[in-house]
Amino acid sequence: MAENTKEKTIKARPPVVVVLGHVDHGKTKLLDTIRKTKVAEKESGGITQHVGAYQIDIATSDKRQAIKRITFLDTPGHEAFSAIRSRGAKIADIAILVVAADESVKPQTKEAIKIVEAEKIPLIVAINKIDKEGANSQKVKQDLAAENILVEDWGGKVPSIEISAKDNRNIPELLEMILLVAELEELKEDTDSPASGVIIESRLDKRRGYLASVLVQKGIVGGNSYR
């Protein structure tokens, strides 16, 4: 009887999506567009220096679940923050590899590919900046193929979406692809389990003391969780 009760608490959970890519290829701008904020303009020197975690709710045509949630992890693209990128991928279910259409594959793009391969998580390629002069999506796909990443229209299994984070072009299609991949992964959670999770990052706030950003992986953290 206890086992049957436990089964009833297991349900589909929101996917955790890590956004990876070379510096200035538009990772944070993509999340800005999705969240309709302007985080990229506030970053020091325009460079992300930590793992940012954000949740968004998406309206869908699914009658079973009209609103679906995605948890995004934004990671720095600068070469100095390799360990942070790796940490983000370790706790993610899906990776989005952002590649600028006017620059194609760069050193941190290659590093991101290796991280995804090491963690064995599903990959979606977002070819960004297709609005820019000199954008060449086919070159991006060719260069990715040289790194053993074959997108679907090149005979592979990796989905790719051509987007412009600046112009909000094809962003809904990217979100739909994330939800589709998440559905295929059959991600589940047990909300009745004792709460547990992973600390994404911690910091010292001058006014509030030590703070931590935590990704809850099991159970629910509520007002009585710390008593």
N, C-alpha and C positions, 0 to 999 in steps of 0.2 A: 504493500500500500504506500509506504514511504517513497518507494522508487517511482511509482506512478505520479505521486504528487510532485516530485522533482521534475519529471518530464514536462509537466504542464507549465513550469516556469521558464523553460528554454524557448527562446524566440529569436527571430532574426534581429541582428544588431546593425547599427550604422557602420559602414566601412571606414577604416582609417587610411587616409591617402597621403603619402609623402610626395612632395613636389621637389624634383631634383633638376639640375641643369647647370650649365656654365654661368659664370657671373655676367650680369646684365642681359641675359637672354629672356628675361621677363617673367620670372617665377612669381615674385611678389606682386608685380603688376597684374598678373593673371588672377591672383587671389583678391587683389583690390577690386577688380572688375566683377568677380563673382560675389564679393561681399558689399560692393558699391561703397568702398572706403578709399582712403588715399595713404595707406601705410608706406608705400614705396617712396613718397616724397618726404617722409619723416625720418627715414633711415639715415644713419650717420654716413655721409659720403655716398648715399644711394646704395649702400651695400648692407644686406642682411647679416647680422652678426650673432644670431641666436636661432633656436627653433621656436617658431611661433605656431600655436595651436588654435584653430578656429573651427566652430561648428556652424553649418548653414542648413536651413530647411528648404527643400525644393518641392514645389507643387508638381504632382504627376497626374497622369491620366489613369493610373492604377486604381480601380475601384476598391481594392482590398486595403490600400494604404495611400490616401490622397497626398499626404505629406511624407517625404522621406528625408532623412538626415545624413549628412556626410561630415566626417571630421577630417580637416586638412592639417597637415604639418608642413610649414614653410621652412626650407633649409637654406643656409648661405651657399652661394656659388663660388665664393672666393677660395683659392687654393689653400689658404691658411686654415680653413675650417673643415677639413676632411673628416675629422673625428665626429663632428656634429652631424654631418650628412649621414655618416654610417649609423649613428645612434638613431636618427629619425627613421631610417629604412628598417632597422631591427624591430621596431614596434608597429610597422605599417602592414596593411593587408594588400595594398595596391600602390604602385609607383607611377607617377606621371613624369615623364622625361620631357622637359621643355627645351626645344632647340630653335634658335633664331633662324628664320628662313634666309636672312641675308648674310649669315656668318657660318652656318652649318655646324658640323661636329668640331668641338674644341676640347682641350685637355680635360676640363672638369666634366664634359659630356661623357668622355670615355671612362673617367673614374666612376661616374654615376652608373654607367652600364655595368661595370664590374661589381659595384655594390649590390645592384638589383639581382645580378646573376648569383652572387654569393648568398643572398637572403632567399632566393627562389620565390619571389613574389611576382604576381602578374604585372605586366608593363603596358602602359598606354603612352604613345608618343604624341605630344602636342607641338606641332610645327608652328611656332609663333612668328609674329611680325610679317605676315603675308601682305600687309598693307604697304610695306616699305619698298622703295626702289631698289632693285637688285635682289629681291626675294626670289629664291629658287628652291621650291619644295622638292623637285626631282633630285637635285644635287644632295639635299639633306638625306633623302631616302637611299641614294647611292652610297653616301658616306656611312650611313648607319649599317647598310649591308656589309660594308667592309669591316665593321665591328661585330658581325654576326647577328645583327638585329634586322630581321626581314619583316617589313610591314605587310599588311594583308594584300595591298594592290601590287606588291612585288612578289607575291607567291608565298608569303610567310603567314604567321599567326598573330603578329603583334598589331593591334588596332592603332591607327594614326588619324588624327584630326588636324586639319589646317585651320589655324585660328589667328585672330588679331585681338590681343587683350586690350589694346588701345581703342579699337573700334567696336569691341564687344561682338566680334564676328565669330560665329560658330561656337560660342560658349555654351549655349543650351545643348548642342550636340555632344560636346565634351562631357557635360554633366550626365547626359543620358547614357553615354558609354560607360562612365564610372559606375552608375547604378546597375547596368547590365552585367558588367564584369563582377560586381559585388554579389549579384544574384546567383551567378554561376558558381561563385566560391562558396555559397551557402554558409555565410557567416552567422554564428549563433552566440547567444549569451544567456547566462542563468542569473536572473536578477535576485534570486533568493539565496545565492551563495554569499558568504562573508565578503565584504568589499575588499578588493585588492587591485593594484594597478602599478604603473611605472612612472617614476618621476622623470619628466621630460627635461626640466631644468629648474635650478634653484637660484635665489638671489637674496641679497640683503637690502631691505628697504629702510631708509633712514627713519621713517616714521612708524612703520608697522613691524619692523624686525625681519626675521627670516621668512621668505615666501617660497613656495614651490608650485610649479605647474605639474599636475598629475593627470595621466590618462587612466581613467578607471576602466579596467578590463573585465572585472567580475563584480556582481552585486551592485548596490546603490549606496552612495555616500550621502547621508542626510544630516540633519541637525544634531542627532544623538550619536553620530558615529565616533565622536572624540571623547565620549564620557566613559 
